[in-house]
Amino acid sequence: MQRKFRLTRSEDFKRVRRNGKSFAHPLAVLVAQPGEGTQTRVGVAAGKASGSAVHRNRAKRILREAIRPLLPALAPNWDLILIARPALGAASLEQTRQALQTLLQRANLIRADETQRPPA
């Protein structure tokens, strides 16, 4: 994922976690809040419950790769945080992508017909 699409500052993570709306799935949690800029930015996190550092980093890589083809279809001007759950370690990329599509649709950040497009 390109840096311009990333949520990187600690203050931004705290703001979104504190004020954002949360949507849960067995594989991941989405926290969304309207952003400050014109670009939709995504932050990825994995807590210690996800396992060792190797497992946490793998979970974050899977989440970044799963969200990447969905970025053009997202609503503009949102800050999102994706939090990996322990079950994500055993999930495939396609299962993760389906979970993210479900979360984004529930949050009204992506239309159902937009998710049917083939990945870029």
Order of alpha helices (4+ residues) and beta strands (2+ residues): alpha-beta-beta-beta-alpha-beta-alpha
